[in-house]
Amino acid sequence: MKKNRKITAGLAALTLIAGIAAISCAGMGRGEAAFGASYDVVVIGAGGAGLSAAIAAREAGAANVIVFEKMPFPGGNTIRATGGMNAVGTEQQARIGINDTAELFFNDTMRGGNHINNPALVRIMVEQSAPAVAWLTAMGADLNDVGRLGGASANRAHRPTGGAMVGPEVTATLVRRAGEMNIPIITEANVTGINTSGGRVSGVVVNHNNRNHTVRANAVVLATGGFGANNEMAASLVPALRGFATTKHPGSTGEAILMAERAGAALVDMEQIQTHPTYAPGREMITEAVRGNGAIMVNRGGQRIADEMGTRDVVSAAILAQEGGVAYLVFDYTIRRSLAVIEGYIARGFVFEGATPEALAAAFGSNGAVLAETITRYNAAVAAGNDAEFGRTSMPRSISVGPFYAIQITPAIHHTMGGVQIDEQTRVIAANGNPIPGFFAAGEAAGGVHGAERLGGNAMADIIVFGRIAGANAAAHR
């Protein structure tokens, strides 16, 4: 019975995605009249940052708020998020006795970003993370499961009960709340220009139904995400990434960042592009939570290759160094049972399975004796609390209860840390170092928060924390 509940939870994310698409396609604010009005706040992008900004702007007193989204339905990359939302000092952590501190979270994030992050922005993300979780929870989001993702020193990744995908849960919560507040979300509305007048932002140009519209606004929030799906743009900055697959949705093409630059915005950290180490080739990203809940990584020969909970750049490099540039996530039934999202991977047919380690090895073409010995050695490290081989410190469970499973993985472009430069108030900074009046940005479209490498779970914290700040400040702008 418990197993069936897990399957149901694992597939629920797909239902949520379909529901969000249906809400949008039913006509959320598609009327042409929307383009003739003047708004207090225009938000560009209906992912987690944009929706948070729109809701926060309305909460702060902005009467006329609108969201433009170029894709057919809201959600952006947020809807694809799996692992969790990092936060410290939450009610959820306290409930299960997790020992974590803001300083630990701050240090993990700075270390993960090779200390080129903007420390002031990191400090804000850390300190506002718990209020952000409480804000979502008050709107009905389930963030009661708390796990650990790569680079973290404590369990702080908040996700739905049972370890289901965090993105659909948060997206559905925000879309529902925007609907309750009568905030129009105009889909298939591509913002192609940011207008300025007298040195300040005055509105946007939107293409909708093959017609261009000039929309006036007192303030504009840029929340369009990054450029991970634009391989030409990514490879022009980091040539080694040419031809890489991506975990991003097709709309993550980055033209809005360049549009902001043309409007005077300074850009920062554009060459800092992250690969996610666990992408199932031709399929989808495999959440870091699989490793966080105990999985190991092995090469085709059945040998472990790295500390599975290291930062994404280190783990990606370890995989690319293997034969064919691939590795395999290996886990058992207890790990499957601990994380509902795994049910979706199994249902979609790309998970190898075997009753024993030897049978699993045969299923994906590895060496059975070597894989069995690797698992035995890892289990001994779990029992001793000491991974002498790779120094892994988070080993929540052994791999000992069949069936056993494996997923082939390789790195893919996952997060672009660079974007428009912002200050602590999310004001967009011009090339001369001054804020551009009326222009705000949040989420992956803004740079400076993550530095050289983003930790798993920090994207969700980033988009909600800074989305809320951007919306509130845009509403207050005069």
Beta strands, then each sheet from edge to edge (+ up, - down):
strand 1: 38-44
strand 2: 65-69
strand 3: 85-86
strand 4: 145-147
strand 5: 157-159
strand 6: 185-187
strand 7: 189-197
strand 8: 200-208
strand 9: 211-222
strand 10: 267-268
strand 11: 273-280
strand 12: 284-285
strand 13: 296-298
strand 14: 327-332
strand 15: 352-354
strand 16: 404-416
strand 17: 419-421
strand 18: 427-429
strand 19: 435-441
strand 20: 446-447
sheet 1: 6+ 2+ 1+ 9+ 8- 7+
sheet 2: 6+ 2+ 1+ 9+ 19+ 18-
sheet 3: 3+ 5- 4+
sheet 4: 10+ 17- 20-
sheet 5: 12+ 11- 16+ 14- 13+
sheet 6: 12+ 11- 16+ 15-
end
